[in-house]
């Protein structure tokens, strides 16, 4: 068990403040949800408005978020997501109410949770966290994955991080850290005293700086909050609260005495400030009037209360209440009750307020039933008198059962008629009303020049369309939804393509296509991971057919045992070995597959001195073969003659010079001339430029940043895209580019060779042939500008020229 100390620092215009608005810390309450019993929670929420400095969120909002976190069951990240969703909902509602002002309020949120020995972090917006231990410094910052902040989209962008947090470790949470905070300057901070650490953190700080620092030590699970000041004494630890939440606490027995006029003025001013703060966070200001006004209102209301119990004997409960009438209730002034006030009867004291209220309702209900029965009988008599003139004095009397039948059936008929009218006209009217509101929001978005407000208005229009869909469907609604999604895609740099099935039907369910290569004739070769063999598709203009006679896979070839293939590459045509595709197995055997099975051949590549590790990817360029071996932390290079790499002098040679990047998480490689692009699973990229001259050795840039620019925003650099990526492809002129596959979306990102974002390609959402709702397994951009996507045993194709 660890104690957690939270240090806070706030400097405004060069002056240090003792308080840090927007910071809230909490231990779990007595009745926390399952999984939250041992969590220590830190919420740091800053509100950003264009042209104004950052300001902290209201205290009452932070307290509600804390209660929400500890009331949410499940994993730590699910509870953190609930907090972010709540903040986003409030800010989005505020921004929609003030959309005409064109100045949205964004929430920049950091949630830190110490769960056993793990520190969980949630980022919403371009915020920063540094976790420092004696050996390393981890800098968590992902503006792409964490988004621009809360309050501008219905679905908040959240980036989660997790790391071990041991005693004496430090964590820094900051929205806008000083520029000198880096891995190099913060390394070794755990060994410094508090004063020296404070000086290191503030050595080049701006006049406005606020941050939170976390530190743990062995203890009893207590929580301390301190100011980061020189010589600051440590306050007592925050104890675990045992009282019930505010909504379940008992109300006090007496109302405090009213304040003097001077104090009332102060309270009134404080109430106005509270209302402004709550409205800033998107809440309605309720119950924020001064305490004296509340007291006067209570006196006026309670002083006039008189409980009258119905005299009719409807039940034993109402009879008991009838015998003990209540006198006027007065509010006690001070701590004593006036002696002239009679005590409440003992019998009535045993009756709860709920029972009294229920008795009153029952009495009124019986009285209403009798009145309705009498009026119905009178109306029916008058109607029959008109229907039977001259015999009104001999009208037959209706029995009680007949009257009851009429009283029940007539309202049912009226309700049925009303419901029929509602379903025929009311639902259509509601549908049209929400559609009109959606069109108004679209018009506001189109008139906006601010990109953030455009996005907020479009998101609001989608919300109105979702409400309209509950009351029916129409072509007008579908057309408007397509228009909104197209506008949002344009803002995000997304391009939608209409995909169609490549073949009449899918392959066998056991087939799993993990690599696609194409030839200049648009023929396709597919690697089936399940069997380790290659499937050939012949381009028949405009479709494709499976070549059932082609075989390329595990076999005995020229006395060499070929195992399941791990990767393939298209062979240039013509070549000396008459091969159309090359494949490599995990043992380093290179297979040359020909259309003529008798000409298929294989050679064993010379292994490195330490042997092969785990071959994962293969890239062929004229006269060169590159193999990715993550387990050996290497990319092996072979120099051959055309496609022939049988010469022992061909290799292998390590691609890198003295500086070798970490390849443990590398998943794929691509080659463009002398540049090698290495793709990591977490979305990071490494660029290495090969040099055969010893004076200028091969150099690598790790990480090689992405340069992202969305509509109306400046170009920003990020080290990774915040999503898992699986494959990369480099295309040749006339449009040299890098394409990267995000299998979960599914999406293909196009970048220039300098890693500048060009576009994001996704399937059309309501296309005629929807793609499967599962991750993509492979992709290929062919020379004919076609994009092929594989989903296990299914293939889809779209033209990039559409």
Secondary structure, DSSP 8 states (H G I E B T S, - for coil): -EEEEEEEEEEETTEEES--TTEEEEE--TT--TT-TT-EEEEEEEEEETTS--EE--HHHHHHHHHHHHH--S-HHHHHHHHHHHHHHHHHHHHHHTGGGT--EEEEEEEEEEETTEEEEEEESS-EEEEE-SS-EEEE--HHHH-S-BSSSSS---EEEEEE--TT-EEEEESS--TT-SHHHHTTGGGS-HHHHHHHHTTT--SSEEEEEEEEEESSS-EEEEE--TT------B----S--GGGS---SS------HHHHHHHHHHHHHHHHHHHHTT----S-S-HHHHHHHHHHHHTT-------S---HHHHHHHHS---------TT---TTS----HHHHTS-HHHHHHHHHHHHHHHHHHHHHHHHHHHHHHHHHHHSTT-GGG-----HHHHHHHHHHHHHHHHHHHHHHIIIIIHHHHHHHHHHHHHHHHHHHHH---HHHHHHHHHHHHHHHHHHHTT---HHHHHHHHHHHHHHHHHHTEEEE--EESSSS---TT--EEEEEE-TT--EEEEETTTTEEEEEEE-SSSEEE-TT---SSEEETTEEE--EEEEEE--SS-TT--SEEEEETT-EEEEE-SSGGG-EEEE----TT----EEEEEEETTEEEEEETTTTEEEEEE-BTTB--SGGG--EES--S-----TTEEEEEEETTEEEEEETTS-EEEEE----TTS--EEEES--EEE--TTS--EEES--SS---EEEEE-TTS-EEEEEETTTTEEEEE-TT-BEEEEEEE-TT-SS---SS---EEEE-TTSEEEEEETTEEEEEETT-
